[in-house]
Amino acid sequence: MPKTPTTARLRKALTAVRLRAVRLRGVVRLRKVVRLPRTRRGQRRGLQAVMLGCALALVPATWLYTTADAHVRTLADVPARDVAVVFGAGLREGAPTPYLAHRLDAAAELYEGGKVKVVLVTGDNSREEYDEPDAMRTYLTARGVPDDRIVSDFAGFDTWDSCVRAKKIFGVERAVLVTQDFHVRRAVALCRAAGVDSYGVGVAERRDVTWYYGGVRELAAAGKAALDAVTRPDPHFLGPVETGVREALAG
């Protein structure tokens, strides 16, 4: 039967009815799962619970700021320390990512300016084909930092691990921490909790997608940071004491 304008309109109307029915079934299922409160008292309690959850979620971030903010400085005014700690930030085709390169540039400036004597590069080398510390060392030597003034930590799998290993494995008592501005307060708070008297230099970046992602990620990471500072777990890999930092300073 040939299609007429009336037939087309009828089919269109039937399609719309089916779509609406599907949506209504979805809403009904969602209500059954969520079970929203029906009374005003229940709704008020639900809103209070949501507000309390939001407030509790912000507590770790507030702790980071109050703990670390006074210890965040610039390249120009950071106090001199024997050791700079540079945290890994990923590789791209075996070379430091732009964010990691900027951290290493800042560490090279600290060394050139006499603010630090040794650079401890800490990152992930859990796989043979992925070696952050060696890539960081190569970059720094190309920037003019002597190879014998660079010490590698191959088991810095996260910020807490890097801080604990700097203290327990490499014997670092005081340090300048070099990382991005959105990460620097967490790094300072965790290293101070691990026993390292730390100041942080936050490398500024342009506000791109990566920067905003990093900022949002820090809100989630703040909770783990607070838990690590309280429970003080051992790193994923502790290992024996290493003398690299002491020997580099002596040299």
ABEGO torsion letter per residue (X at the ends): XBBBAAAAAAAAAAAAAAAAAAAAAAAAAAAAAAGBBABAAAAAAAAAAAAAAAAAAAAAAAAAAAAAAAABBBAAABBBBABBBBBBAEBBGGBBBAAAAAAAAAAAAAAAAGABABBBBBBBAABAABBAAAAAAAAAAAAGBBAAABBBBAABABAAAAAAAAAAAAGBABBBBBBBAAAAAAAAAAAAAAGBBBBBBBBBBBBBAAAAAAAAAAAAAAAAAAAAAAAGBBBABAEBBBAAAAAAAAX
